[in-house]
Amino acid sequence: MTNTPQASLNAKAAGVALNVYPNPSKGLVVVTLNQKVGPEYKLRLSNVLGREIRSFALRTEASNTGMPLNLSDLPAGMYFYSLVLNDKVVSTKRFVLQN
C-alpha cells in the first residue's frame, strides 16, 4: 500500500476546481480556483507531448478575483494545465491558445 500525502487526498475529496478562461484564448487568461490558495498550490502548463512549458505559484487572487496570466508569447496550439499540490497532480484540463 502506498502513502499518499493527506493534502492531496483532501484536495481530491473536496472537489478542488482549477479553471483557465477564456478557452480558447488569444493569450490573456484568468486562472481561478474554487478554494483558498496555499503556498503548496501550483499551476503547471504542458504541451501536447507532456513537456512542462511553465509553472506558476497560485496566488491568493486565484481564489478571490482570478489571477491574470499573459501566455501570448506561446505558439498557438493545445496545452494542458494541471493543478499541482505538494508535487502531486490533482487535476488536468485542456486549453487552446489561438495566437
Phi, psi and omega in degrees: 000132181266151177266125177253136180304137182301324181298320179294318178296319179296321180297316179293318182293326183280352179070045179297130182238119175256132180226147174236127179217157356289155180221109009285163184225159175265004174134327178268116184232166175236132179257130177234150177227136187276017175208169182299137183268136174247174184295344182272357180271131178224155172250126177248128178253125182234153175276180184293344177273356179089004179280133179292127179265314181210160174222136182233136169284129180283127181264169183307322183295343177298328179263350180260281185254350184104140182258115181285142175226144176252111180248016186293346178277353179274150177291153177300148178152187179263138179228165175239137175242137184235143170272122181246127180233118182053045178066017176241135178284123180268319178206155179223138178225166183263148182217136180247129179250128183241062180286000000 
